[in-house]
C-alpha cells in the first residue's frame, strides 16, 4: 500500500517562501512521473507542477517562474520550492501521480498566505 505524506506548509506573508516535501512509503518515487496539486477553499483540486521520472519539469502558468519541483531519489521524496507567494497560492497541497493512475491521497499540507 502506497502512502504519501506531505509536509512543510504553514503561514507566510505575501512574497515569502515555503518548501513542501512529499515522503512516500510502499513505492519508489523515482519510478513515477510525479505532480503537485492544490485545492483552495471552495474550489476543485488543480494541478500545479510535474516532474517526470527522467527529471523533466513543467508548471501551471500561475506558478511558472516562482515554484520549482524536484525530487531526491536517495531520500525518496518530492519537493516543491515556492517563492514569491501570493494570497491566491493559499491552498492544501498534495503530491501524487498523474490523474488516471492516482495513489491514495495523503492528508495534504496547508499553505496560508496572508499579511
Order of alpha helices (4+ residues) and beta strands (2+ residues): beta-beta-beta-beta-beta-beta-beta-beta-beta-beta
